[in-house]
Amino acid sequence: MSRTKVGVDYFADEAKEYLASATELVEKMEHNTYSSAQMGKTMVLPASVSRLTSRSTP
């Protein structure tokens, strides 16, 4: 096999780079989705607690 790169080799290298970039972005999106869901759960609790405490005060 030749030691010089041809166009197909460059396309393959670029494809690997784009795949790595896309994989990283998907991981970030999944992390953000998980974090957002967790924050949504924690934000409900303080609101519920404040409603409960406001009912118990005369």
Stockholm file with secondary structure:
# STOCKHOLM 1.0

chainA/1-58         MSRTKVGVDYFADEAKEYLASATELVEKMEHNTYSSAQMGKTMVLPASVSRLTSRSTP
#=GR chainA/1-58 SS CCSSCCHHHHHHHHHHHHHHHHHHHHHHHHHHHHHHHHHHHHHHHHHHHHHHHHHHCC
#=GC SS_cons        CCSSCCHHHHHHHHHHHHHHHHHHHHHHHHHHHHHHHHHHHHHHHHHHHHHHHHHHCC
//
